[in-house]
Structures are given as C-alpha cells and as structure tokens.
Amino acid sequence: MSAPLWTYAALIAASGGRADGEPTAPVTGFTFDTRALEPGNVFVALKDQRDGHDFVTGAFKAGASLAIVSDAYDRKPGDGALLRVADPLKALENIGIAARARLSPDARIIAVTGSAGKTGTKEMLRACLSKVAPGRVHASEKSYNNHWGVPLTLARMPEDTLYAIFEIGMNHAGEITPLAKMVQPHAAIITTVEAVHLEHFPSVEAIADAKAEIFSGLQIDGTAIIKRDSPHFKRLAAHAEALGHHVVVSFGLDPRAGATAEALTLGEDASEVDARISGAAVTYRVAMPGRHIAENSLAVAAALQAAGAPLEKALSALATLPPPPGRGARTLLAGPGGEILLIDESYNANPASMRAALATLSAVPRAKFPRRIAVLGDMLELGPAAAKLHRDLFDAVDDAGTDMLFACGPHMKGLYDAAPDAMKGGYAETAAGLLPLVLAHAQAGDAVMVKASNGTRLGALVDAMKAHFGCISPKL
C-alpha cells in the first residue's frame, strides 16, 4: 500500500489550521467538487459561484477523509474530521507552498503559459517526462491553471515527484505573479502572445507584459523559453533578463531560434520534425497534426533539455500522444453511407488558435474527406475589437478551402454574413440552435471542425454529433 499523500499533522502545520476531529482514512488527494471526490480526498470548502460549505456533509458521505472549512462553519451530523482555518483558499495556497518546499532538490519543475497552446504543451511535457520517469511525474489536470487550480495542483503533488508541469493562466494583469512564485519553476514557457482577453487589457503588448510575469517565479539560473517567431520576443526576453540570473532560450521555426526545426513535414495525422535543440540534433514524430503543435513541440524539447531529461527517449512519447479532448481530438463517425471525420476544437478559441485550427482542417485530404465544414462559435473576452476580429477570420476560412460554414453567437454573425452564399450552411444565436442545422447537412465524406470559446457551449454540439451518428473509433 502506498504512503498517504499527506499526514494529518503535516496538513495542520502547513495550513496553520486547527484540528476538529481525527480522519478515519489516509489522505489520497484534494478536491473542491463533490462530484469528482474519491474516497480519501480532502474536501476544500471554497467560496466561488457557490459556497463549498454547503457541500461538506455530502463530501463525507462520498468518502472524504477530512474537510478544510472556515472557522465559522457549524458542524453538521455526519461530518467527519474538520480542519478549521481562517480562509480555505489561503489554507490551500499554504499547503501548495509546503508541497513545493518538500520536494527533493533533484526535482525539476516546468511552468507553461501563453495565449494559446498551454494545455497541449503541458500534456506533451507530461507524456515525454513520463517516458523517462514513470510514476514520478505530476501535472495540472484539465485546465486547472487559475488562482485555485494552481494551489490545488501543488497540494496534490506527491513528495517523491521528480518532474512536475504546471499550466498557469490569467485574464487580468497581476494574476500570474503569485502563482509563479508558488510554483518556483526551473523552466518557464510562454507559448505565444495573441489578441486574447482584450476586454481586460489596453493592448496586446500589455498582454505580453502580463504573460512575462511567469518569469518572476523562476529559480536562479532558470530557463525562460520564448517563441522566437513572435513579434513580442524581444519584449518578453527583456522581462526575463531584467529579473536576472535567467537563461533565455528561444524556440520556433525561425532559424535563429535555439530550439528550431531544420526540417518539418506536416502530414494529415502527424508531423515529422528534424530539430536542433541548443546544438543537439534530434528527430521525432508528433502524432497531433498542425504546424502550431509542431512549433510548440520545440518549446517542449527546450524545456526537456533544461530539465536534464534525455531528449530522444522523452520525445519518442509524442509519436502516439493524441490531442486533449476539445483541443483537436479526432473521431470517426458513422455517417449515412460512410465515415465523417469530426475534429473537436470546442474547448477554447482566440483569433490565433482559430487560424491554426482552420489551417489544420485544410490539411485533411479531399481524397478521403471531399467536403470541409467549419462550425464556429464566438471567441470571448475580446473587448471592443471583437466584431472586427471575428470578421477578419474570413481569409483563414477561405484559405482552408471551407466548403460549408456554420456559425453561432452574436460576434460570429459578422463572419457568417461576410461569407458567400454558396458557403453558408446555417447560423443560429446559440449552439443549441445550430445543432439541428449541422445534423441535417452533415454526410459521409465530410470533415467537420468545431471550434469556439468554451462559454459558447459548442462542446455539447460535439457530444450530440457523436450520439446522433455513433462513433466508429477515435482517430489517433
């Protein structure tokens, strides 16, 4: 039997809390969501859209080992061990900081941020490092990258972790700095800086400055990994250098990059990369298609090298790694009379990732799937420029050879109106309204790419298409 993730005494010391009762089971993890709770988990009663204290008793019924609650919480019948604190979120942060401090000096930590590609890059790193240190790699689940997701991921980190990867996100200036200082990475990646969250920023340059906050937590002599092809490269590098004692490594297809591709072959289902990483030559295959994925794999290689992992062995993991759900995952559907290729990009979207996804759609061979369909929903948090940024996507839609366009959301209406009548498949205000239009038109031989910001709810359309047609198999 494996050792518990935390002892009760260590949690009390780390949180600064007061014990009210003794847990009857060892601690196996942490959660703030009773729907995801597993026996032995610590339930953290966070206050967000709902007050977690309303679910404490239910957490114990589901098998929680203990609950972290505020001092003012009134014990209910059925409650088990309570760890009382002034603020459960602050206690979680303190536990996360203690988790980082108890790691071995040999452990290596990598942090990832960027306007797009954070989760895919994190998952590539997880797969690569698991290849060289199975069972001793820890990484953020899903997109747990905010003010509660990062400390939760830290708190869940086993003491014997050798490699850890943290995704760090933001939509306001100042949000990354405290998270980066909790994580204290040895290497920090900024995948890209794009026009996202403009609702909260005066310019893309201001977004770059906010992303550069990730370097504030870098260890002395840590490695800042920045895209050389980015127009913000010099600005980001200046931030890293101003913080002192950091090594800047660039990545990308620019031949001046420290981690670059000397040859890149983009295929329907994969990319072949002949790379040079700070002078070391390595060739590898990336099973996730798309130029943007191949570019981010170079950042992964740079981070692996910074962490001291063997490049060739680690990068071999990318040959079989599928895209994360909602971020390019491919499924073959049983359409009437033949197969439909469904490309699920429904988790998130911004102008840059929209263009990248459309470029990937353009690589689907017409010999297999003669008709290309784009199902697009609103990109959120773009501020006053939203209408123009949506309309400006038409060139990418056209360049992808899109045969039929479906759209939903008030901003995407402008793009739909700009399309020629022959391309228009249907428009609706909501994803639910768009679904019957897509189902009525989709047929065998279609490649259907679905992309939008998560708040547009196009993920439900993806699930409905799978249920309607039936899945033949994931296309890996």
C-alpha positions as CSV (number, residue, x, y, z in Angstrom):
1,M,0.0,0.0,0.0
2,S,1.4,3.4,-1.0
3,A,2.1,6.0,1.7
4,P,-0.6,8.7,2.2
5,L,-0.2,11.9,0.2
6,W,-0.2,13.9,3.5
7,T,-0.2,13.1,7.2
8,Y,-2.8,14.9,9.2
9,A,-0.1,16.5,11.3
10,A,1.7,17.8,8.2
11,L,-1.6,19.3,6.9
12,I,-2.3,21.0,10.2
13,A,1.2,22.5,10.2
14,A,1.1,23.6,6.5
15,S,-2.3,25.1,6.7
16,G,-2.0,26.8,10.0
17,G,-5.4,25.4,10.9
18,R,-7.0,23.9,14.0
19,A,-8.0,20.2,14.1
20,D,-11.6,19.3,14.9
21,G,-11.7,15.5,14.9
22,E,-9.4,12.8,13.5
23,P,-9.7,11.5,10.0
24,T,-10.6,7.8,9.7
25,A,-8.8,7.3,6.3
26,P,-5.5,8.3,4.9
27,V,-5.3,11.4,2.6
28,T,-5.2,10.4,-1.0
29,G,-5.9,13.8,-2.8
30,F,-7.7,17.1,-2.8
31,T,-10.9,18.3,-4.4
32,F,-13.3,21.2,-4.2
33,D,-16.0,19.4,-6.2
34,T,-18.0,16.6,-4.5
35,R,-18.9,15.2,-8.0
36,A,-15.3,14.4,-8.5
37,L,-14.5,13.3,-5.0
38,E,-12.8,10.0,-4.5
39,P,-12.5,8.1,-1.1
40,G,-9.7,9.6,1.0
41,N,-9.8,13.0,-0.7
42,V,-9.6,16.2,1.3
43,F,-12.6,18.4,0.5
44,V,-11.7,22.1,0.4
45,A,-14.8,24.3,1.0
46,L,-14.0,27.1,-1.4
47,K,-16.3,30.0,-2.0
48,D,-16.8,30.9,-5.6
49,Q,-20.1,30.8,-7.6
50,R,-21.3,28.6,-4.8
51,D,-20.3,28.2,-1.2
52,G,-18.4,24.9,-0.7
53,H,-19.5,24.8,2.9
54,D,-23.0,23.8,1.7
55,F,-21.5,20.5,0.4
56,V,-19.3,19.5,3.4
57,T,-21.6,16.8,4.8
58,G,-22.2,15.4,1.3
59,A,-18.4,15.2,0.9
60,F,-18.2,13.0,3.9
61,K,-21.0,10.8,2.6
62,A,-18.9,10.3,-0.5
63,G,-15.8,9.2,1.4
64,A,-13.9,12.4,2.2
65,S,-11.1,11.8,4.7
66,L,-11.5,15.3,6.1
67,A,-12.7,18.8,5.1
68,I,-10.9,22.2,5.2
69,V,-13.5,24.7,6.4
70,S,-13.7,28.2,7.7
71,D,-13.6,28.7,11.5
72,A,-17.2,29.8,11.5
73,Y,-18.6,26.6,9.9
74,D,-21.1,24.8,12.1
75,R,-20.5,21.1,12.3
76,K,-23.4,19.0,10.9
77,P,-24.5,15.4,11.8
78,G,-22.5,13.1,9.6
79,D,-19.4,15.4,9.4
80,G,-16.0,13.8,9.9
81,A,-12.7,15.4,10.7
82,L,-12.6,19.2,10.1
83,L,-9.5,21.3,9.6
84,R,-10.7,24.8,10.6
85,V,-8.9,27.8,9.1
86,A,-9.5,31.5,8.6
87,D,-9.8,31.1,4.8
88,P,-9.9,27.8,3.0
89,L,-8.4,29.2,-0.2
90,K,-5.4,30.7,1.7
91,A,-5.0,27.4,3.5
92,L,-4.9,25.6,0.2
93,E,-2.3,28.0,-1.0
94,N,-0.2,27.4,2.1
95,I,-0.5,23.6,1.6
96,G,0.6,24.0,-2.0
97,I,3.6,26.1,-1.0
98,A,4.5,23.4,1.6
99,A,4.2,20.7,-1.1
100,R,6.6,22.6,-3.3
101,A,9.1,23.0,-0.4
102,R,9.2,19.4,0.5
103,L,10.3,18.2,-3.0
104,S,13.8,16.8,-3.4
105,P,16.4,19.2,-4.7
106,D,16.7,16.9,-7.7
107,A,13.1,17.6,-8.7
108,R,12.6,19.8,-11.8
109,I,9.5,22.0,-12.3
110,I,8.2,23.4,-15.6
111,A,5.6,26.1,-15.9
112,V,3.6,26.9,-19.0
113,T,1.6,30.0,-20.0
114,G,0.6,31.6,-23.3
115,S,-2.4,32.9,-25.2
116,A,-2.9,29.5,-26.8
117,G,-1.4,26.0,-26.6
118,K,-0.9,25.9,-22.8
119,T,-2.8,22.6,-22.2
120,G,-1.5,20.8,-25.3
121,T,2.1,21.8,-24.4
122,K,1.6,20.7,-20.8
123,E,0.2,17.3,-22.0
124,M,3.2,16.9,-24.3
125,L,5.6,17.5,-21.4
126,R,3.6,15.1,-19.2
127,A,3.9,12.3,-21.8
128,C,7.6,13.0,-22.5
129,L,8.6,13.1,-18.9
130,S,6.5,10.0,-18.0
131,K,8.5,8.2,-20.6
132,V,11.7,8.7,-18.7
133,A,10.4,8.8,-15.1
134,P,7.2,6.6,-15.0
135,G,5.2,7.1,-11.8
136,R,7.1,10.2,-10.7
137,V,5.6,12.9,-13.0
138,H,2.9,15.3,-11.7
139,A,0.9,17.8,-13.8
140,S,-2.1,20.0,-13.8
141,E,-5.4,18.2,-14.5
142,K,-7.6,19.6,-17.2
143,S,-7.0,23.4,-17.3
144,Y,-6.6,23.9,-13.6
145,N,-4.5,27.0,-14.1
146,N,-6.0,29.8,-12.1
147,H,-5.9,31.1,-8.5
148,W,-7.4,27.9,-7.1
149,G,-6.3,25.4,-9.8
150,V,-2.5,26.0,-9.3
151,P,-2.5,25.6,-5.5
152,L,-4.8,22.6,-5.8
153,T,-2.3,21.0,-8.2
154,L,0.5,21.8,-5.9
155,A,-1.3,20.3,-2.9
156,R,-1.9,17.1,-4.9
157,M,1.8,16.7,-5.7
158,P,3.4,13.6,-4.1
159,E,6.6,14.2,-2.2
160,D,8.6,11.9,-4.4
161,T,7.7,13.7,-7.6
162,L,10.7,14.1,-9.9
163,Y,9.2,16.2,-12.6
164,A,6.1,18.5,-12.4
165,I,4.4,20.6,-15.0
166,F,2.1,23.5,-14.1
167,E,-0.2,25.3,-16.5
168,I,-0.7,28.9,-15.4
169,G,-3.3,31.2,-16.9
170,M,-4.7,34.7,-16.5
171,N,-7.2,37.2,-17.8
172,H,-6.0,40.2,-15.8
173,A,-2.6,41.7,-15.1
174,G,-1.0,40.6,-11.8
175,E,-2.6,37.2,-11.7
176,I,0.3,35.1,-12.9
177,T,2.9,36.5,-10.5
178,P,1.7,35.0,-7.2
179,L,1.1,31.6,-8.9
180,A,4.5,31.6,-10.5
181,K,6.1,32.3,-7.1
182,M,4.2,29.4,-5.6
183,V,5.4,27.0,-8.3
184,Q,9.0,28.3,-8.5
185,P,9.8,26.6,-11.8
186,H,13.2,25.8,-13.2
187,A,11.9,26.4,-16.7
188,A,9.0,28.6,-17.8
189,I,7.5,28.6,-21.3
190,I,5.4,31.3,-23.0
191,T,3.9,29.5,-26.0
192,T,2.6,32.7,-27.7
193,V,1.1,36.1,-27.1
194,E,-2.0,36.9,-29.1
195,A,-5.1,39.2,-29.0
196,V,-7.0,37.5,-26.2
197,H,-8.6,38.9,-23.1
198,L,-8.6,42.3,-24.8
199,E,-11.7,43.0,-22.7
200,H,-9.3,43.4,-19.8
201,F,-6.1,44.8,-21.5
202,P,-5.4,48.0,-23.4
203,S,-3.2,46.3,-26.0
204,V,-1.5,43.1,-27.0
205,E,1.8,44.5,-25.6
206,A,0.1,44.7,-22.2
207,I,-0.9,41.0,-22.6
208,A,2.8,40.2,-23.3
209,D,3.8,42.0,-20.1
210,A,1.2,40.0,-18.1
211,K,2.4,36.7,-19.6
212,A,6.0,37.6,-18.7
213,E,5.0,37.6,-15.1
214,I,5.7,33.8,-15.2
215,F,9.4,34.6,-15.1
216,S,9.0,36.3,-11.7
217,G,8.9,32.8,-10.1
218,L,11.9,31.3,-12.0
219,Q,14.7,29.7,-9.9
220,I,18.1,31.4,-10.1
221,D,19.7,30.2,-13.4
222,G,16.3,29.0,-14.5
223,T,15.4,28.9,-18.2
224,A,12.9,31.3,-19.9
225,I,11.6,29.7,-23.1
226,I,10.1,32.2,-25.6
227,K,8.8,31.9,-29.2
228,R,11.4,33.4,-31.5
229,D,8.9,34.0,-34.3
230,S,6.7,36.1,-32.0
231,P,6.7,39.9,-32.6
232,H,6.9,40.2,-28.8
233,F,10.1,38.1,-28.5
234,K,12.4,41.0,-27.6
235,R,9.8,42.4,-25.1
236,L,9.4,39.0,-23.4
237,A,13.2,38.4,-23.3
238,A,13.8,41.8,-21.8
239,H,11.4,40.9,-18.9
240,A,13.2,37.7,-18.3
241,E,16.6,39.3,-18.4
242,A,15.5,42.2,-16.1
243,L,14.7,39.7,-13.4
244,G,18.3,38.5,-13.5
245,H,20.1,35.2,-13.4
246,H,17.9,33.6,-16.1
247,V,18.9,31.8,-19.3
248,V,16.7,32.8,-22.3
249,V,16.2,30.0,-24.9
250,S,14.1,30.7,-28.0
251,F,12.0,28.2,-29.9
252,G,10.2,28.2,-33.2
253,L,10.7,27.9,-37.0
254,D,12.9,31.0,-37.2
255,P,16.4,29.6,-37.9
256,R,17.8,31.9,-35.2
257,A,15.9,30.1,-32.5
258,G,17.8,28.0,-30.1
259,A,15.3,25.2,-30.4
260,T,14.3,25.0,-34.1
261,A,13.2,22.7,-36.9
262,E,15.7,22.2,-39.6
263,A,13.1,20.3,-41.5
264,L,9.4,20.0,-40.8
265,T,7.0,17.7,-42.6
266,L,3.3,18.3,-41.9
267,G,1.1,15.4,-42.6
268,E,-2.6,14.6,-42.3
269,D,-2.3,12.9,-39.0
270,A,1.1,13.8,-37.7
271,S,4.2,15.9,-38.2
272,E,7.9,14.8,-38.6
273,V,10.4,17.1,-37.0
274,D,14.1,17.3,-37.6
275,A,15.1,19.6,-34.8
276,R,18.2,21.2,-33.3
277,I,17.9,21.9,-29.6
278,S,20.7,24.1,-28.4
279,G,23.1,22.3,-30.8
280,A,21.7,18.8,-30.2
281,A,20.2,17.2,-33.2
282,V,17.1,15.1,-32.7
283,T,14.3,13.7,-35.0
284,Y,10.9,12.9,-33.7
285,R,7.3,12.4,-34.7
286,V,4.3,14.3,-33.3
287,A,1.0,12.4,-33.6
288,M,-1.1,15.6,-33.2
289,P,-1.3,17.3,-36.6
290,G,-0.8,21.0,-37.2
291,R,2.0,23.5,-37.6
292,H,1.2,25.1,-34.3
293,I,1.5,21.8,-32.5
294,A,4.9,21.1,-34.1
295,E,6.1,24.6,-33.1
296,N,5.1,24.0,-29.5
297,S,6.9,20.7,-29.5
298,L,10.1,22.6,-29.9
299,A,9.3,24.5,-26.7
300,V,8.7,21.1,-25.1
301,A,12.1,19.9,-26.3
302,A,13.8,23.1,-24.9
303,A,12.1,22.5,-21.6
304,L,13.1,18.8,-21.5
305,Q,16.7,19.8,-22.2
306,A,16.6,22.4,-19.4
307,A,15.2,19.8,-17.0
308,G,18.0,17.4,-17.9
309,A,15.8,14.8,-19.5
310,P,17.2,12.6,-22.3
311,L,15.8,14.2,-25.4
312,E,15.5,11.3,-27.8
313,K,13.8,8.9,-25.3
314,A,11.5,11.6,-24.0
315,L,10.4,13.0,-27.3
316,S,9.5,9.5,-28.6
317,A,6.4,9.7,-26.5
318,L,4.9,12.3,-28.9
319,A,4.6,9.7,-31.6
320,T,1.5,8.2,-30.0
321,L,0.1,11.1,-28.0
322,P,-3.5,12.1,-29.0
323,P,-4.8,15.6,-28.7
324,P,-6.5,16.5,-25.5
325,P,-10.3,16.5,-25.5
326,G,-11.7,19.7,-27.1
327,R,-8.3,20.6,-28.5
328,G,-8.1,18.8,-31.8
329,A,-9.3,15.3,-30.8
330,R,-10.4,13.4,-33.9
331,T,-13.3,10.9,-34.0
332,L,-14.6,8.9,-37.0
333,L,-18.4,9.0,-37.0
334,A,-20.7,6.5,-38.8
335,G,-22.4,8.8,-41.2
336,P,-25.1,7.6,-43.6
337,G,-23.2,5.7,-46.3
338,G,-19.7,6.3,-44.9
339,E,-17.4,8.0,-42.4
340,I,-17.5,11.6,-41.1
341,L,-14.3,13.0,-39.6
342,L,-15.1,15.1,-36.5
343,I,-12.3,17.4,-35.3
344,D,-13.2,18.7,-31.8
345,E,-11.6,22.1,-31.1
346,S,-14.5,23.2,-28.9
347,Y,-12.7,23.9,-25.6
348,N,-11.3,27.3,-26.3
349,A,-10.7,29.8,-29.1
350,N,-9.0,33.1,-29.9
351,P,-8.0,34.6,-33.3
352,A,-4.6,32.8,-33.4
353,S,-5.9,29.4,-32.4
354,M,-8.9,29.8,-34.8
355,R,-6.5,30.3,-37.7
356,A,-4.3,27.4,-36.6
357,A,-7.3,25.1,-36.4
358,L,-8.5,26.2,-39.8
359,A,-5.1,25.6,-41.3
360,T,-5.2,22.0,-39.8
361,L,-8.6,21.5,-41.4
362,S,-7.0,22.5,-44.8
363,A,-4.6,19.6,-44.4
364,V,-7.3,17.0,-44.4
365,P,-7.0,15.2,-47.8
366,R,-10.0,15.6,-50.0
367,A,-9.4,12.1,-51.4
368,K,-10.6,10.8,-48.0
369,F,-13.0,13.6,-47.0
370,P,-14.1,15.6,-50.0
371,R,-16.0,18.3,-48.1
372,R,-14.7,20.6,-45.4
373,I,-17.2,22.0,-42.9
374,A,-16.3,24.6,-40.3
375,V,-18.6,25.0,-37.3
376,L,-17.5,28.2,-35.5
377,G,-18.8,29.9,-32.4
378,D,-17.9,33.2,-30.7
379,M,-14.5,33.9,-29.3
380,L,-15.0,35.6,-25.9
381,E,-13.3,38.3,-23.9
382,L,-12.0,40.2,-27.0
383,G,-13.5,43.6,-25.9
384,P,-14.4,46.4,-28.3
385,A,-12.4,44.8,-31.2
386,A,-14.4,41.6,-31.0
387,A,-16.6,42.3,-34.1
388,K,-13.6,43.1,-36.3
389,L,-11.5,40.2,-35.0
390,H,-14.4,37.8,-35.9
391,R,-14.9,39.3,-39.4
392,D,-11.2,39.2,-40.1
393,L,-11.2,35.4,-39.8
394,F,-12.8,35.0,-43.2
395,D,-9.5,34.9,-45.1
396,A,-8.5,31.9,-42.9
397,V,-11.9,30.2,-43.5
398,D,-11.4,30.7,-47.3
399,D,-7.8,29.7,-47.3
400,A,-8.8,26.4,-45.6
401,G,-10.9,25.5,-48.6
402,T,-14.0,25.6,-46.4
403,D,-17.0,24.3,-48.4
404,M,-19.7,25.0,-45.8
405,L,-19.7,27.3,-42.8
406,F,-21.9,27.1,-39.8
407,A,-21.8,29.8,-37.1
408,C,-23.3,30.7,-33.8
409,G,-23.1,33.7,-31.5
410,P,-23.6,37.4,-32.0
411,H,-19.9,38.1,-32.9
412,M,-19.6,35.2,-35.3
413,K,-22.6,36.5,-37.2
414,G,-20.4,39.1,-38.8
415,L,-18.1,36.4,-40.2
416,Y,-21.1,34.4,-41.4
417,D,-22.5,37.4,-43.2
418,A,-19.2,38.0,-44.9
419,A,-19.2,34.6,-46.4
420,P,-20.5,34.0,-49.9
421,D,-24.0,32.4,-50.1
422,A,-22.6,29.2,-51.6
423,M,-20.6,28.7,-48.4
424,K,-23.3,29.4,-45.9
425,G,-24.7,26.3,-44.1
426,G,-26.6,28.0,-41.3
427,Y,-26.4,30.5,-38.5
428,A,-28.0,30.4,-35.0
429,E,-27.6,32.6,-31.9
430,T,-26.8,29.6,-29.8
431,A,-25.0,26.3,-30.1
432,A,-28.3,24.5,-29.3
433,G,-30.0,26.3,-32.2
434,L,-27.1,25.4,-34.5
435,L,-27.2,21.7,-33.8
436,P,-30.2,20.7,-36.0
437,L,-28.8,22.6,-38.9
438,V,-25.4,20.8,-38.7
439,L,-27.0,17.4,-38.2
440,A,-29.3,18.0,-41.3
441,H,-26.3,18.8,-43.6
442,A,-23.5,16.5,-42.3
443,Q,-23.0,13.5,-44.6
444,A,-20.5,10.8,-45.4
445,G,-17.2,12.2,-46.6
446,D,-17.3,15.3,-44.5
447,A,-14.5,16.7,-42.4
448,V,-16.3,18.7,-39.7
449,M,-14.2,21.0,-37.5
450,V,-15.9,22.6,-34.4
451,K,-14.2,25.5,-32.7
452,A,-15.3,28.2,-30.2
453,S,-14.6,29.6,-26.8
454,N,-15.8,27.2,-24.1
455,G,-18.5,29.6,-23.0
456,T,-20.2,29.2,-26.4
457,R,-21.0,25.6,-25.5
458,L,-20.2,24.0,-28.8
459,G,-18.8,21.1,-26.8
460,A,-22.4,20.0,-26.4
461,L,-22.8,20.0,-30.2
462,V,-19.8,17.7,-30.5
463,D,-21.3,15.3,-28.0
464,A,-24.6,15.4,-29.8
465,M,-23.0,14.6,-33.1
466,K,-21.3,11.6,-31.6
467,A,-24.6,10.4,-30.1
468,H,-26.5,11.0,-33.3
469,F,-24.2,9.3,-35.7
470,G,-22.3,6.9,-33.4
471,C,-18.5,6.7,-33.1
472,I,-16.5,4.2,-35.2
473,S,-13.3,4.9,-33.3
474,P,-11.1,7.7,-32.2
475,K,-8.7,8.7,-35.0
476,L,-5.3,8.7,-33.4
